[in-house]
Amino acid sequence: MKQKKFLLPESEIPTAWFNMQAVMPNKPLPILNPATHEALKPQDLYPIFCEECANQELNQKDEWIPIPDPVREQYAVYRCTPLVRAYDLEAALGTPAHIYFKNESVSPAGSHKLNSALAQAYYAKQQGITNITTETGAGQWGGALSYAAKKFGLECAVYMVKVSYEQKPYRRSIMETFGATITPSPSMSTRAGKDIITANPNDQGSLGCAISEAIELAVSTPNCKYTLGSVLNHVCLHQTVIGLEAEKQMELAGEYPDIVIACFGGGSNFSGITYPFMRHNIQEGKKTRFIAAEPASCPKLTRGKFEYDFGDEAGLTPLLPMYTLGHDFKPASIHAGGLRYHGAGVIMSQLMKDGFMEAVDVEQLDSFNAGVLFARTEGIIPAPESCHAIAATIKEALKCKEIGEGKTILFNLSGHGMVDMSAYDKYFSGEMRNYNISDEELQKYIKSADALNK
Amino acid sequence: MKQKKFLLPESEIPTAWFNMQAVMPNKPLPILNPATHEALKPQDLYPIFCEECANQELNQKDEWIPIPDPVREQYAVYRCTPLVRAYDLEAALGTPAHIYFKNESVSPAGSHKLNSALAQAYYAKQQGITNITTETGAGQWGGALSYAAKKFGLECAVYMVKVSYEQKPYRRSIMETFGATITPSPSMSTRAGKDIITANPNDQGSLGCAISEAIELAVSTPNCKYTLGSVLNHVCLHQTVIGLEAEKQMELAGEYPDIVIACFGGGSNFSGITYPFMRHNIQEGKKTRFIAAEPASCPKLTRGKFEYDFGDEAGLTPLLPMYTLGHDFKPASIHAGGLRYHGAGVIMSQLMKDGFMEAVDVEQLDSFNAGVLFARTEGIIPAPESCHAIAATIKEALKCKEIGEGKTILFNLSGHGMVDMSAYDKYFSGEMRNYNISDEELQKYIKSADALNK
């Protein structure tokens, strides 16, 4: 019987995260204070984030950052996650390619998000913080943080975009089951929320507004810190456990990936699976290709612009040097909520600029075609976000078939879609459609970033 | 770091199922033809079931039945499933007991049901069958069979109780994603369905009617067979992979269970986790206790009667010797749909009668109290069915605390509750309630079975 899964015992859970900032040839440009345009120091971030996270955010020195034992102990609930050979998908495609996927869907919260949530909750607890807060759109990050907070004995308040709060009751219930307090945003609990509700009592909320509410709660509440689930350097750092495990598991399989693929929202799961392999490109001249799969309707890497921009719609964050579609970009309402973000993380933006990675865009219908084929061959119903990685993988596998070359492809299955079945329903009913965006429209949005770079 | 999960490589997937019928001291009474009251032979079951399944159903001779390689290959998608030490649950309870659980929720369909679905689909394919059919209430079995059919290239038609079809769209979508055809029952596609709809156009369906429709489809369609997800001996046989793996994993943990617990509907996950350990009680005089956790509202083992009864409401099946509440028992609409069945499997009924196992009943609210504590400590949101096993486990663990004795408890986590979040919603909103049934009402139902035993 051929081996299907490559498992590692929990003693092989990495003992340190890999810090890409320490090895990349061109360091990222500094993060700037929007008022003074001065480079930010860790201390400038302390009012919002835990000190350790703020320090990690700007650490360009240490290649390895130790994972605290209590975090590793919590990782052991679901890690090491399986590396799986997708034999049946390969057979269905008739490709000579070897397709592997890292299955991050096995975590309690159903996605890779927990890798950083546990770390952030732990550091908060260590610092004597009692409450943490965040925003959530699709609900994956909110679910992960709720669970992590419970495990480290913290109170957790999540601002959930009102339209999601009403349309995704299962996600909300998951957060409640893990013990968090969920507030639909905009809410009357903050100045920012009140202002919006006063102006428009029927406002359905946005990620931008939910971020503003969570940050306001954090800075105005004693012993409360804000947390974020993607984009930032320390979040991507925590996700490198994915690739570090995958590296050992590919060794068990006797292969090394020619191509590594992940879907791309802010970059957290992409960085997690790619950085540990990419370091061998940087340090030893390996030639692995790294492909970010983004939605065609939110094409920051394939059609965005590299410049300074805000991380949020409202313009409350520092200025980040990144590929962006403009901070007031209004993404189409695709079902992959986790990919509807206007910018790419700072490190990845620099890596993209320097040619260490590439990007492709995927239409919504192609993503679900791929997801359904994957479910029927490999048994896991993928999250709409992960469907993008699968679509890009299938494309590469079919290229291999065309040229008759058996490459080794590894992709990250960032999460399962068990609580996204309404999206699959739409797909099967024929009601789902693609969303394209014209160059004219794109330029209109990008201007909001251009204005900051003059 | 203390070890949390006990894993086995897929090379350790059992190569044979354990057949309890071959070793139990008192064999089950024969299954009877309801018209002639003659004992059934395998051939009598061939019109409905695959021949191999019919043979296994009545096999009292072979202690081990080999698992075909193609089934083992498909098992490798998710097996061996993890055995997990519930340290954080233990800590929350302050119990000296060691609590372990076998995590069957990691299967593609989210529960143990796939263990038999894959076997049944394989045997159908082997026999040249092209179509399989079944009924589903809560949707766990339907989801598992849909996936198994797809993996072995069979068409799958599922009759889903109409009220579930409308109330559980996620379960329906999961089956569609795996490629099955779902028909709300009653339907116009069968005589049985037509009769019911003609009499009452607004009929909301029942498991009894859905079974009738599926059986009618199977016997009236060339190359089509019916499949069942619990109760029957061959289904329980296939589930023994759970306990066989758990036995090896408990060895890795250096322990042997004093108590083994599972929830109980028809008995499929209960038999799966218990039989392999129970054989040591029978053959070597071990003293492990085996506890079936059933809902207080459907108390077939704790308050039912051991006699011959039909397996379905409509009285289409052979007569089965079992603990029953009467085949026209109307279970309350608790959220654990998989436990709403009037009878216990034939083998387990005999084992219960002979004192090899015991049963407890669990109130609905207690089951969800237990499920939420488990989610917050161990990270997995359990299926409402599995919550019953957890509640029984907690009760035993608290007894250990009381008497200051550290017993080793193993329970089966039969499935996750990611698609049952509406039940958790009800719990958190305070709208959930217990359902008790009076002795008088119980006796009224049991009469329907009594009548068959005169």
Chai-1 contact restraints between the chains, C-beta under 6 A:
chainA,res_idxA,chainB,res_idxB,connection_type,confidence,min_distance_angstrom,max_distance_angstrom,comment,restraint_id
A,M1,B,E73,contact,1.0,0.0,6.0,A-B,restraint_1
A,K4,B,A76,contact,1.0,0.0,6.0,A-B,restraint_2
A,L7,B,L7,contact,1.0,0.0,6.0,A-B,restraint_3
A,E73,B,M1,contact,1.0,0.0,6.0,A-B,restraint_4
A,A76,B,K4,contact,1.0,0.0,6.0,A-B,restraint_5
A,V77,B,G379,contact,1.0,0.0,6.0,A-B,restraint_6
A,P108,B,G379,contact,1.0,0.0,6.0,A-B,restraint_7
A,K150,B,R376,contact,1.0,0.0,6.0,A-B,restraint_8
A,Y170,B,M421,contact,1.0,0.0,6.0,A-B,restraint_9
A,S173,B,M421,contact,1.0,0.0,6.0,A-B,restraint_10
A,S173,B,Y424,contact,1.0,0.0,6.0,A-B,restraint_11
A,S173,B,D425,contact,1.0,0.0,6.0,A-B,restraint_12
A,E176,B,F428,contact,1.0,0.0,6.0,A-B,restraint_13
A,T177,B,A375,contact,1.0,0.0,6.0,A-B,restraint_14
A,T177,B,I381,contact,1.0,0.0,6.0,A-B,restraint_15
A,T177,B,Y424,contact,1.0,0.0,6.0,A-B,restraint_16
A,G179,B,R376,contact,1.0,0.0,6.0,A-B,restraint_17
A,A375,B,T177,contact,1.0,0.0,6.0,A-B,restraint_18
A,R376,B,K150,contact,1.0,0.0,6.0,A-B,restraint_19
A,R376,B,G179,contact,1.0,0.0,6.0,A-B,restraint_20
A,G379,B,V77,contact,1.0,0.0,6.0,A-B,restraint_21
A,G379,B,P108,contact,1.0,0.0,6.0,A-B,restraint_22
A,I381,B,T177,contact,1.0,0.0,6.0,A-B,restraint_23
A,M418,B,M418,contact,1.0,0.0,6.0,A-B,restraint_24
A,M418,B,V419,contact,1.0,0.0,6.0,A-B,restraint_25
A,V419,B,M418,contact,1.0,0.0,6.0,A-B,restraint_26
A,M421,B,Y170,contact,1.0,0.0,6.0,A-B,restraint_27
A,M421,B,S173,contact,1.0,0.0,6.0,A-B,restraint_28
A,Y424,B,S173,contact,1.0,0.0,6.0,A-B,restraint_29
A,Y424,B,T177,contact,1.0,0.0,6.0,A-B,restraint_30
A,D425,B,S173,contact,1.0,0.0,6.0,A-B,restraint_31
A,F428,B,E176,contact,1.0,0.0,6.0,A-B,restraint_32
